[in-house]
């Protein structure tokens, strides 16, 4: 009977996981100010002008830094947050309805998690915000183990030397394994605009996610009871 209960708990977890995409949380994202880099008062624009190439396509004079955005969920809850672009060849078009989640591979998401876990709190101005953005672009657009802003599919061709050096130092810490992820990372995706990386969950966990957590808790309790028996 106990084995049957464990099997049923496992099936409940599988079902909750399968339902997650259909019940993914969504938010409407807007700018706080006149452009995505400033707040409602038009201040705190943490960004720098950079140029880069991705798979042979060049972009020049692009803003690299922290977006200041506002998310409104289905219940009407409003929250301001900072975010960074993950698609350097896509333009940011707002307002837009975003889905919480990503189709990026697990290794890339793990590296983005390491960046967020260790460097997000270090973003406090234009230089560090630009560095974070360059590092996020590099991680999201390189499928191999190499994380170099000077070669590969994604390459910086013009940037502030201090900011690029800071970004490369963070990337080296991730590539070496000295920086790891704490799991606190949120990716927002939407068609026709840039996917976004942030360190907060702008919306509550979807119902399927609550079911998954409950199933995990139930499975753990059943295993403890089985050991005690």
Rosetta silent file (secondary structure, phi, psi, omega in degrees, C-alpha in Angstrom):
SEQUENCE: XXXXXXXXXXXXXXXXXXXXXXXXXXXXXXXXXXXXXXXXXXXXXXXXXXXXXXXXXXXXXXXXXXXXXXXXXXXXXXXXXXXXXXXXXXXXXXXXXXXXXXXXXXXXXXXXXXXXXXXXXXXXXXXXXXXXXXXXXXXXXXXXXXXXXXXXXXXXXXXXXXXXXXXXXXXXXXXXXXXXXXXXXXXXXXXXXXXXXXXXXXXXXXXXXXXXXXXXXXXXXXXXXXXXX
SCORE:     score description
SCORE:     0.000 S_00000001
   1 L     0.000  -42.630  179.653    0.000    0.000    0.000 S_00000001
   2 H   -63.771  -38.769  178.372    2.821    2.409    0.879 S_00000001
   3 H   -63.139  -38.900  178.669    4.508    1.675   -2.435 S_00000001
   4 H   -63.377  -40.397  179.472    1.231    2.427   -4.209 S_00000001
   5 H   -63.199  -40.280  179.011    0.973    5.772   -2.395 S_00000001
   6 H   -64.847  -40.743  178.021    4.492    6.695   -3.488 S_00000001
   7 H   -61.800  -43.909  179.659    3.646    5.778   -7.079 S_00000001
   8 H   -63.658  -39.059  177.929    0.495    7.890   -6.922 S_00000001
   9 H   -64.396  -39.157  178.373    2.455   10.833   -5.499 S_00000001
  10 H   -64.455  -42.022  178.098    4.977   10.486   -8.301 S_00000001
  11 H   -62.796  -36.735  178.934    2.176   10.442  -10.879 S_00000001
  12 H   -63.951  -40.111  177.751    0.742   13.599   -9.313 S_00000001
  13 H   -64.390  -44.812  179.638    4.117   15.332   -9.715 S_00000001
  14 H   -60.271  -43.112 -179.780    4.357   14.184  -13.344 S_00000001
  15 H   -64.730  -41.405  179.942    0.853   15.443  -14.063 S_00000001
  16 H   -64.394  -40.406  178.805    1.574   18.814  -12.448 S_00000001
  17 H   -64.184  -42.012 -179.528    4.758   19.178  -14.470 S_00000001
  18 H   -65.023  -31.315 -179.021    2.950   18.304  -17.691 S_00000001
  19 H   -78.891  -19.334 -171.487    0.291   20.900  -16.949 S_00000001
  20 H   -53.130  -47.733 -178.809    2.784   23.684  -16.206 S_00000001
  21 H   -59.159  -38.666 -178.394    3.174   25.033  -19.765 S_00000001
  22 H   -70.156  -22.831 -178.032   -0.598   25.282  -20.241 S_00000001
  23 H  -111.246   22.195 -177.341   -0.903   27.143  -16.942 S_00000001
  24 L   -59.809  139.583  179.534    2.164   29.342  -17.317 S_00000001
  25 L   -71.353  146.684  178.023    1.868   32.695  -15.588 S_00000001
  26 E  -129.150  152.027  176.799    1.661   35.785  -17.775 S_00000001
  27 E  -139.469  151.786  172.538    2.261   39.478  -17.129 S_00000001
  28 E   -95.977  122.305 -175.212    1.776   42.656  -19.107 S_00000001
  29 E  -106.594  131.418  178.197    5.089   44.517  -19.243 S_00000001
  30 E  -132.140  166.113  175.755    5.355   48.273  -19.770 S_00000001
  31 E   -80.669  148.819  175.015    8.074   50.923  -19.491 S_00000001
  32 L   -78.517  -36.336 -175.023    8.343   52.979  -16.313 S_00000001
  33 L  -124.506 -155.578 -177.090    9.476   56.122  -18.119 S_00000001
  34 L   -70.154  -25.914  171.231    9.841   57.689  -21.552 S_00000001
  35 L  -139.219  169.891 -170.390   12.233   54.921  -22.602 S_00000001
  36 L   -68.997  -15.455 -175.749   13.027   51.488  -21.197 S_00000001
  37 L   -93.461   -5.662 -176.724   16.250   52.586  -19.475 S_00000001
  38 L  -120.421  160.682  178.811   14.820   55.309  -17.209 S_00000001
  39 L   -84.635 -173.603 -174.709   12.370   55.437  -14.320 S_00000001
  40 L   -62.743  -24.303  179.516    9.090   57.352  -14.178 S_00000001
  41 L   -91.582    2.652 -179.753   10.933   60.597  -13.396 S_00000001
  42 L    80.161   15.328 -176.074   13.257   60.132  -16.371 S_00000001
  43 L  -109.753  178.221  173.857   16.244   59.420  -14.099 S_00000001
  44 L    58.767   46.038  176.123   18.660   56.542  -13.318 S_00000001
  45 L   -80.635   94.013 -177.428   19.451   55.594  -16.887 S_00000001
  46 L   -92.505   86.471  179.610   21.968   52.802  -16.345 S_00000001
  47 E  -159.374  162.083  175.513   23.190   52.016  -19.848 S_00000001
  48 E  -136.905  156.798  176.976   26.042   52.496  -22.329 S_00000001
  49 E   -84.625  131.116 -178.605   26.279   52.487  -26.124 S_00000001
  50 E  -138.483  167.380  173.021   27.882   49.327  -27.557 S_00000001
  51 E  -133.797  150.603 -176.491   28.313   47.467  -30.841 S_00000001
  52 E  -160.691  170.402  173.076   28.448   43.703  -31.434 S_00000001
  53 E  -128.334  146.323  174.300   27.965   40.870  -33.900 S_00000001
  54 E  -134.904  115.083 -178.793   25.880   37.711  -33.575 S_00000001
  55 L    51.737   40.209  176.052   26.365   34.971  -36.150 S_00000001
  56 L    88.733   -8.429  178.019   27.728   37.534  -38.611 S_00000001
  57 E   -94.828  130.094 -175.079   24.965   40.127  -38.115 S_00000001
  58 E  -103.022  140.549  170.755   26.172   43.471  -36.768 S_00000001
  59 E  -126.801  130.648 -177.485   24.395   45.946  -34.500 S_00000001
  60 E  -120.492  145.587  177.233   25.985   49.342  -33.832 S_00000001
  61 E    62.371   38.514 -178.522   25.236   52.032  -31.254 S_00000001
  62 E   -93.657  142.166  176.108   22.891   49.796  -29.229 S_00000001
  63 E   -75.871  126.824  176.565   21.998   50.569  -25.616 S_00000001
  64 E  -119.768  117.082 -179.122   23.311   47.954  -23.172 S_00000001
  65 E   174.474 -160.596 -174.448   22.058   48.229  -19.614 S_00000001
  66 L   -93.733  122.271  172.460   19.225   47.699  -17.160 S_00000001
  67 E   -75.940  137.763  174.516   15.640   48.064  -18.342 S_00000001
  68 E  -106.988  105.627 -170.016   13.312   49.688  -15.803 S_00000001
  69 E  -124.737  167.495  177.012    9.980   47.986  -16.356 S_00000001
  70 E  -128.444  132.450  178.941    6.614   47.418  -14.727 S_00000001
  71 E  -112.053  135.061  175.686    4.741   44.113  -14.672 S_00000001
  72 E  -122.332  119.919 -177.547    0.991   43.782  -14.135 S_00000001
  73 E   -88.711 -179.461 -174.297   -0.370   40.281  -13.537 S_00000001
  74 L   -63.258  -25.082 -179.487   -3.861   38.907  -14.213 S_00000001
  75 L   -86.104   -4.609 -179.699   -5.044   39.886  -10.723 S_00000001
  76 L    95.064    1.136  178.228   -3.994   43.505  -11.248 S_00000001
  77 L   -68.280  131.782 -177.258   -0.908   43.356   -9.017 S_00000001
  78 E  -114.227  136.091 -179.548    1.691   45.886  -10.217 S_00000001
  79 E  -147.205  129.553  173.500    5.421   45.602   -9.613 S_00000001
  80 E   -81.258  146.204  179.005    8.446   47.534  -10.891 S_00000001
  81 E  -156.571  161.638  174.712   11.529   45.504  -11.747 S_00000001
  82 E   -98.407  143.350 -179.710   14.908   45.569  -13.501 S_00000001
  83 E  -148.086  163.458 -179.593   15.512   43.323  -16.507 S_00000001
  84 E  -132.952  150.056 -177.879   18.080   42.600  -19.220 S_00000001
  85 E   -74.797  144.844  174.369   17.773   41.565  -22.858 S_00000001
  86 L  -113.859   -8.529 -177.796   18.518   37.998  -23.994 S_00000001
  87 L  -123.476   92.517 -172.636   18.023   38.514  -27.746 S_00000001
  88 L   -69.192  -11.865  177.504   20.516   41.078  -29.100 S_00000001
  89 L  -102.192    3.744  179.290   19.065   41.035  -32.632 S_00000001
  90 L  -106.606  142.136  176.774   15.477   41.639  -31.488 S_00000001
  91 L   -88.511  148.405  177.969   14.069   45.089  -30.716 S_00000001
  92 L   -81.526  119.677  179.991   12.225   45.743  -27.467 S_00000001
  93 L  -121.125  115.495 -178.639    8.546   46.424  -28.197 S_00000001
  94 L  -131.689  153.788    2.529    6.305   47.404  -25.279 S_00000001
  95 L   -73.156  157.697 -177.885    3.684   47.112  -23.922 S_00000001
  96 E  -155.288  143.523  173.787    3.650   43.353  -24.361 S_00000001
  97 E   -84.145  123.522 -178.610    2.162   40.288  -22.647 S_00000001
  98 E  -110.677  148.713  173.000    4.997   38.046  -21.446 S_00000001
  99 E  -104.163  137.984  177.137    4.994   34.424  -20.323 S_00000001
 100 E   -80.020  114.938 -178.801    7.135   33.355  -17.382 S_00000001
 101 L   144.963  170.138 -176.224    9.429   30.625  -18.704 S_00000001
 102 L  -153.124  151.105  174.705   12.018   29.902  -21.379 S_00000001
 103 L   -97.867    6.353  177.348   12.928   27.402  -24.081 S_00000001
 104 L   -63.330  152.962 -177.956   16.658   27.950  -23.492 S_00000001
 105 L   -67.351  159.043 -179.675   18.668   24.823  -22.701 S_00000001
 106 H   -59.728  -42.768  178.272   19.297   23.751  -19.110 S_00000001
 107 H   -61.363  -39.494  179.148   23.059   24.531  -19.270 S_00000001
 108 H   -67.226  -43.618  178.702   22.357   28.065  -20.523 S_00000001
 109 H   -63.467  -35.356  177.855   19.704   28.660  -17.873 S_00000001
 110 H   -65.356  -40.442  178.374   22.098   27.378  -15.220 S_00000001
 111 H   -69.391  -38.783  175.453   24.758   29.858  -16.371 S_00000001
 112 H   -62.984  -38.005  176.798   22.234   32.687  -16.455 S_00000001
 113 H   -63.122  -38.404  177.806   21.272   31.655  -12.931 S_00000001
 114 H   -65.481  -38.979  177.859   24.918   31.866  -11.870 S_00000001
 115 H   -64.446  -48.391 -179.538   25.143   35.355  -13.356 S_00000001
 116 H   -62.798  -44.796 -175.650   21.976   36.527  -11.613 S_00000001
 117 H   -62.839  -32.706 -173.081   22.894   34.889   -8.290 S_00000001
 118 H  -107.420  -27.615 -172.637   26.327   36.491   -8.124 S_00000001
 119 H  -112.226  -19.068 -175.839   26.287   39.685  -10.194 S_00000001
 120 H   -59.050  -40.153 -179.228   22.738   41.104  -10.104 S_00000001
 121 H   -70.816  -13.130  179.819   23.328   42.681   -6.709 S_00000001
 122 H   -88.579   -7.838  179.890   26.499   44.304   -8.066 S_00000001
 123 L   -77.380  110.991 -176.194   24.568   46.314  -10.679 S_00000001
 124 L  -142.047   15.244 -179.754   24.553   49.862   -9.305 S_00000001
 125 L  -179.281 -175.434 -175.223   25.268   52.146  -12.252 S_00000001
 126 H   -62.431  -42.629 -176.387   25.814   52.435  -15.993 S_00000001
 127 H   -65.976  -48.167 -178.834   29.114   50.531  -16.103 S_00000001
 128 H   -70.090  -32.962  177.653   27.987   47.508  -14.072 S_00000001
 129 H   -67.159  -42.305  177.323   24.591   47.425  -15.847 S_00000001
 130 H   -64.709  -39.060  178.126   26.297   47.386  -19.252 S_00000001
 131 H   -62.265  -44.141  179.305   28.662   44.665  -18.015 S_00000001
 132 H   -61.601  -42.850 -179.857   25.745   42.539  -16.839 S_00000001
 133 H   -63.237  -43.885  178.428   23.997   42.973  -20.182 S_00000001
 134 H   -60.996  -41.925  179.794   27.087   41.955  -22.164 S_00000001
 135 H   -65.284  -41.002  179.502   27.548   38.873  -19.980 S_00000001
 136 H   -64.010  -42.505  177.209   23.867   37.893  -20.366 S_00000001
 137 H   -60.352  -44.630 -178.815   24.078   38.223  -24.162 S_00000001
 138 H   -60.973  -47.340 -177.941   27.214   36.082  -24.249 S_00000001
 139 H   -64.496  -45.589 -174.345   25.699   33.308  -22.122 S_00000001
 140 H   -69.980  -20.016 -172.527   22.345   33.235  -23.922 S_00000001
 141 L  -118.990   12.865  174.421   23.862   33.102  -27.398 S_00000001
 142 L  -119.166  121.695 -178.514   26.806   30.706  -27.023 S_00000001
 143 L   -87.341  -19.052 -178.034   26.034   26.983  -27.098 S_00000001
 144 L   -88.062 -174.668 -177.700   29.613   25.850  -26.337 S_00000001
 145 L   -79.210  -21.841 -176.979   31.674   25.951  -23.175 S_00000001
 146 L   -72.228  130.841  176.872   33.620   29.056  -24.222 S_00000001
 147 L  -124.248   77.309 -178.554   32.399   32.330  -22.704 S_00000001
 148 L  -123.205  129.993  177.973   34.507   34.984  -24.401 S_00000001
 149 L   -76.647   -6.368 -177.533   33.281   38.391  -25.519 S_00000001
 150 L   -99.466   -8.690  177.981   36.108   38.486  -28.055 S_00000001
 151 L  -156.209  173.871 -179.094   35.205   35.457  -30.164 S_00000001
 152 L   100.866 -166.884 -178.603   32.487   32.920  -30.883 S_00000001
 153 L   -64.380  -39.525  178.018   28.932   33.376  -32.152 S_00000001
 154 E  -110.382  128.912 -178.975   28.464   36.538  -30.096 S_00000001
 155 E  -140.652  136.556  171.981   31.266   39.132  -30.024 S_00000001
 156 E   -79.920  134.487  177.316   31.577   42.671  -28.749 S_00000001
 157 E  -111.930  -19.112  175.535   33.098   45.002  -31.345 S_00000001
 158 E  -156.394  126.567  178.609   32.850   48.268  -29.412 S_00000001
 159 L  -166.325  159.623  173.469   32.251   48.871  -25.722 S_00000001
 160 L   -57.830  127.857 -173.649   33.606   50.741  -22.740 S_00000001
 161 H   -60.869  -39.918 -179.215   36.834   48.910  -21.833 S_00000001
 162 H   -65.117  -43.745 -179.306   36.132   48.927  -18.077 S_00000001
 163 H   -66.771  -42.338  179.962   32.622   47.535  -18.523 S_00000001
 164 H   -66.129  -39.379  177.675   33.725   44.841  -20.965 S_00000001
 165 H   -63.416  -40.362  177.844   36.569   43.783  -18.671 S_00000001
 166 H   -62.734  -45.073  179.204   34.141   43.543  -15.749 S_00000001
 167 H   -61.213  -43.099 -178.993   31.746   41.433  -17.830 S_00000001
 168 H   -66.009  -35.910  176.258   34.534   39.108  -18.947 S_00000001
 169 H   -61.889  -40.945  177.358   35.670   38.643  -15.361 S_00000001
 170 H   -65.172  -42.694  179.399   32.153   37.559  -14.383 S_00000001
 171 H   -62.268  -39.169  178.147   31.996   35.183  -17.351 S_00000001
 172 H   -63.031  -38.514  179.136   35.339   33.660  -16.358 S_00000001
 173 H   -65.696  -35.179  178.272   34.004   33.014  -12.840 S_00000001
 174 H   -72.536  -45.526 -178.327   30.977   31.226  -14.311 S_00000001
 175 H   -63.280  -33.811 -178.563   33.005   29.198  -16.824 S_00000001
 176 H   -79.842  -14.247 -179.000   35.445   28.071  -14.119 S_00000001
 177 L    90.120    0.811  179.713   32.641   26.968  -11.822 S_00000001
 178 L   -75.275  -23.543  171.340   33.549   29.363   -9.014 S_00000001
 179 L  -106.252  125.193  178.366   30.207   31.112   -9.550 S_00000001
 180 L  -124.922  170.002 -176.480   27.167   28.828   -9.368 S_00000001
 181 L   -91.256  139.653  173.154   23.416   29.346   -9.455 S_00000001
 182 L   -92.200   -1.380  178.940   21.194   29.605   -6.393 S_00000001
 183 L    90.607   -3.902 -178.429   18.204   28.924   -8.641 S_00000001
 184 L   -90.643   88.561  178.864   16.762   32.443   -8.369 S_00000001
 185 L  -149.106  137.258  178.700   16.312   33.419  -12.001 S_00000001
 186 E  -126.049  130.609  174.627   13.262   34.444  -14.019 S_00000001
 187 E  -115.436  130.974  176.857   13.033   34.589  -17.817 S_00000001
 188 E  -109.035  129.701 -176.940   10.112   36.349  -19.506 S_00000001
 189 E  -123.424  147.597  177.243    9.358   35.412  -23.118 S_00000001
 190 L  -161.163  144.681  177.608    7.098   36.897  -25.786 S_00000001
 191 L   -73.099  145.833  174.450    6.942   36.770  -29.595 S_00000001
 192 L    76.776   14.600  177.220    8.004   39.840  -31.538 S_00000001
 193 L  -157.590  174.363 -178.315   10.077   41.425  -28.785 S_00000001
 194 L   -71.335  136.823  167.028   13.137   40.747  -26.636 S_00000001
 195 L   -72.671  149.376 -171.170   13.063   37.950  -24.081 S_00000001
 196 E  -122.983  145.392  176.402   14.012   39.307  -20.669 S_00000001
 197 E  -113.942  131.178  177.004   16.159   38.156  -17.748 S_00000001
 198 E  -144.349  173.872 -178.794   15.456   39.315  -14.199 S_00000001
 199 L  -106.775    6.051 -179.789   16.069   38.162  -10.626 S_00000001
 200 L  -123.929  158.723  171.857   12.478   38.347   -9.414 S_00000001
 201 L   -98.433  104.186 -176.285    9.268   36.498  -10.156 S_00000001
 202 L   -67.291  -10.931 -178.632    6.865   39.332  -11.056 S_00000001
 203 L  -131.834  159.280  176.027    3.860   37.004  -10.638 S_00000001
 204 L   -63.485  160.922  175.483    2.796   34.312   -8.160 S_00000001
 205 L   -62.946  131.534  178.934    3.649   30.666   -8.850 S_00000001
 206 L   -59.184  162.452 -178.834    0.961   29.248  -11.213 S_00000001
 207 H   -55.969  -38.836  179.377   -1.522   26.729   -9.819 S_00000001
 208 H   -63.295  -35.136  178.252    0.376   23.892  -11.500 S_00000001
 209 H   -67.076  -38.908  176.412    3.536   25.038   -9.727 S_00000001
 210 H   -62.677  -42.078  177.337    1.736   24.953   -6.387 S_00000001
 211 H   -60.276  -39.890 -179.046    0.555   21.418   -7.213 S_00000001
 212 H   -64.956  -44.578  178.742    4.122   20.437   -8.029 S_00000001
 213 H   -63.279  -40.105  177.971    5.446   21.779   -4.738 S_00000001
 214 H   -63.716  -40.814  178.218    2.654   20.018   -2.884 S_00000001
 215 H   -63.896  -40.992  177.781    3.404   16.764   -4.675 S_00000001
 216 H   -63.291  -41.744  178.218    7.088   17.011   -3.811 S_00000001
 217 H   -63.206  -42.030  179.301    6.213   17.659   -0.187 S_00000001
 218 H   -64.791  -40.389  178.833    3.849   14.678   -0.123 S_00000001
 219 H   -63.683  -41.190  179.029    6.427   12.401   -1.695 S_00000001
 220 H   -63.561  -41.143  179.511    9.013   13.452    0.879 S_00000001
 221 H   -63.645  -42.484  179.343    6.597   12.775    3.735 S_00000001
 222 H   -63.052  -39.912  179.002    5.748    9.321    2.380 S_00000001
 223 H   -65.346  -39.931  178.359    9.430    8.436    2.075 S_00000001
 224 H   -63.850  -40.498  179.060   10.089    9.542    5.657 S_00000001
 225 H   -64.689  -38.586 -179.155    7.191    7.423    6.892 S_00000001
 226 H   -64.962  -39.767  178.459    8.463    4.447    4.942 S_00000001
 227 H   -65.699  -40.719 -179.752   11.931    4.772    6.487 S_00000001
 228 H   -63.842  -38.371  179.688   10.416    5.097    9.957 S_00000001
 229 L   -67.132    0.000    0.000    8.364    1.933    9.378 S_00000001
